[in-house]
Each structure stands twice: as C-alpha cells, then as structure tokens.
C-alpha cells in the first residue's frame, strides 16, 4: 500500500470516527431528553393516581359511620371499592412507591406540609393531629408528594 493510499485510508477512518463520535453524542443527548420526559410524565401520572386514592379515602371516611346500617349488597359494593383501593396500593408498592408513615405521630420536615395548626394544651408542638392527604415517596427516598397534616402548635 502506498503512502498516499495509507494517508487516504487513515483520513477516511478519522472522518468516520469523528462521525461516530458526533452520532454517539447526539444519541446520548436524545436519550437524556427522553429519560427526562419519561420521568416528568411518570411523576405527573403518579400525582394524578394519588388524587384517585385521595377520593377513595374521602369516600371511606365519609361513609364510616353509616356503613353498618347498609344492607348486604351495599356493603359488598363498598368492599369491592376497598379491594380496588388495595390493588392500587399494591401496584404502587411493586413499583417502589410507598405511603409516607409517621409512626411517632411527629411532623417531619420534607415528608409533610403543615396546612393547619391547633392549640392543644398538654401535647407537644409538631404532634400530628390528623393527616388530610397521605404523602408518597419512592423507596429510594424521593418524595413524590408530601403528606398534608394538621399539627399542634401551642403558644
């Protein structure tokens, strides 16, 4: 092979390498953009699903006192709704999403948002009186939606 043809072959390979590097960079950028779009879509989907769970919880809470008075078929229908609710929670759990728990009933910065406070003598500040909307997080710790709570705030 002559020097000229070696030079031409090297130049051809150099240009091809540069083209491949540009293509890799373009594809890497496109992949990052698609991953970002997917993460945004996924978060919006979960937030909408959490609103569905909120609706179930509101229904369960509002009928709690009158449900024992219902006939058998009405109670069976409500049991079906509870089953759907549990299935959604299982589906979320299988995807690494869990409800935020407060085992010591204390508000934790970042895990909840205090939407109201009440004075309750004899109770410590930041004690959670009620959870208005449950919070959710990924098992890796990322908060998808903080819980909304009512806490104690004394003087």
Buried (B, 14 or more C-beta within 10 A) or exposed (E): EEEEEEEEEEEEEEEEEEEEEEEEEEEEEEEEEEEEEEEEEEEEEBEEBBEEBBEBBEBBEEBEEEEEEEEEEEEEEBEEEEEEBEEBBEEBEEEEBBBBEBEEBBBBEEBBBBEEBEEBEEBEEBBBBEBBBBBBBBEEEEBBBBBBBBBBBEE
